Amino acid sequence: MGLTATVHTLGMILIFMPIMAIDARRVKIDPNQAHYNDPNLWLFCGIRNMSYKPEASNGDHFDASDPSFQNSSGSSAISRWVATHYAPLFESNYFKVCVVVVFALLLVSMTYLGFERVEHGLKLSDVTLTGSYQNTFARTTEERFTSYDVWIVTRDVDYMKHQSNLIEIYRALENTSWNPPLPGILDSSPLGNFYLWNKIAFNLSWPLPSDNRTEFDEYNRNWASGPLGVISLQDLYCEDNATGQQLSCFQDTYASSYKPNPNFRIAASKAGMFALHLGAKTSSNLAMIKQTRAVVDELNTKFGGDVAFMYGFPFLFFEQYLHSYRDLNLVVGLALVGVLVAVIIFQFSITMSVIIVGVLLMVDLEVYGFVYLIGAKLNSLSLVNLGIVIGMSSEFTYLGRSFLVVDGTRNYRVRKALEWTFEPLLHGFGTQIAATIPLIFVKYHAFRLYYFAMFTIMGILGFLNGFVLLPVILSWVGPPPLPHIKSVNRKGVLADKHNRASPHHAGDTPMFSHNSAPNPTL
């Protein structure tokens, strides 16, 4: 996604902006062409106003602080509707209060659903093709084969000296609720097999004496070359203690060419545990992971290092959910910090940056609540989407930028910002929805749920927060115009001496709070 965003940005800079520059040069050479429009857009935007205003298109004097620019508004049907019907709503305090109440209720309810009701998990059947044998296998496994083998792996342990510690951890794991009464973990482990062989062959009880290394190694070689030792070789890893090179754990002491390696050692081993009735539920698998790891951590504490750990199918697929909230906070937090820095750099307003980041956080919390409503769960797919929503919804920063380049009262500046930005961003919202519609027809359930449904919700909530809630916030606590906008207007860029209002406004909200004479240079 980062590569895609980079390519899109470079494409816009290298292709779209040069085309705009060429068209601007065309208009500058022949100003009479400025009123022409692309006829192909008339079907979507309506026939534009053909009246030509040279002061608004004069490239020599074009400036955001120019009165003709400040008073300009879109002339398409959508822009006229925004100017005459939608933007004036933000003059009413009653309307603003209603908007705040509705969005507050939405935020509170979605935040509750997100943090209290959304479950963790992602089934294999959700990411396999519907109707395929892989999907059938995944569903059958999830519904009928609900128990798994997990492994207790030990490494870099002196197995002669720490026999008692290993027996202790095996017994502790046998007492967990996930392990069946029989067979015991020790009985099926290489260590238990080693004890059984020495009991049969030498009538030795366990644990074996741990004060004679030579004798213990001899017992081990005899066991490894016998029938009981051979079946345990797959659960052992052996190496040369001096060089670290892997060695075969099979010690054929009966072969005439056999020469014992004095540096031979068992470097790692694993013992199996049968975890019952876990199924595909995230909660049961996480409970097993936490309980078994707590036991293993006690052994690691005794050894003073990570010499033992648990692993298996549940750990491979469900371990990620142990730190889902940490990852979610990190991803969303970094995205918000990135937006904050970017908006400060490009809009030169800390207040506007904080407002935009606050609205983006609200959008993210609302989308998180909708994760529960659409039947999705918190997993790697939805977690990434909750980070993406910060970037997708940040398009309404254009509204904030327009608000900063208009002088006047907050209500007036909100009106002009809506008139300028509502239509183009509505087009962007429409193209986003259109781009996600094909995902309805894919046969992967996860694609329909985590991409079509979530992306559609992202677009809708981002648009509503950006063009309904954000204008209300700006009309109350929006920052002042950029300094150069205010300074130029104070020098007298107004065309009349009276307070100026929007062309569609009744006049009770003046655009400027000062009087000045017309500037003949403009």
Secondary structure, DSSP 8 states (H G I E B T S, - for coil): -HHHHHHHHHHIIIIIHHHHHHHHHHHHH-GGGGG---GGGHHHH--------HHHH-TTS--TT-HHHHH----SHHHHHIIIIIGGGGG-HHHHHHHHHHHHHHHHHHHHIIIII--B---GGGSS-TTSHHHHHHHHHHHH---EEEEEEEES--TTTTHHHHHHHHHHHHTSTTS-SSS-HHHHSHHHHHHHHHHHHH---SS--SS-HHHHHHHHHHHHTSHHHHTTGGGEEEEETTT--EE-S---TTSTT----TTEEEEEEEEEEEE-S-TT-HHHHHHHHHHHHHHHHHHHHHHTS--EEEEEHHHHHHGGGGGHHHHHHHHHHHHHHHHHHHHHHHH--HHHHHHHHHHHHHHHHHHHHHHHHTT--BSHHHHHHHHHHHHHGGGGHHHHHHHHT--S-HHHHHHHHHHHHHHHHHHHHHHHHHHHGGGGG-S-HHHIIIIIIHHHHHHHHHHHIIIIIHHHHHHHH-----HHHHHHHHTT--SSSS----TTS-SSS-S-SS-----TT-
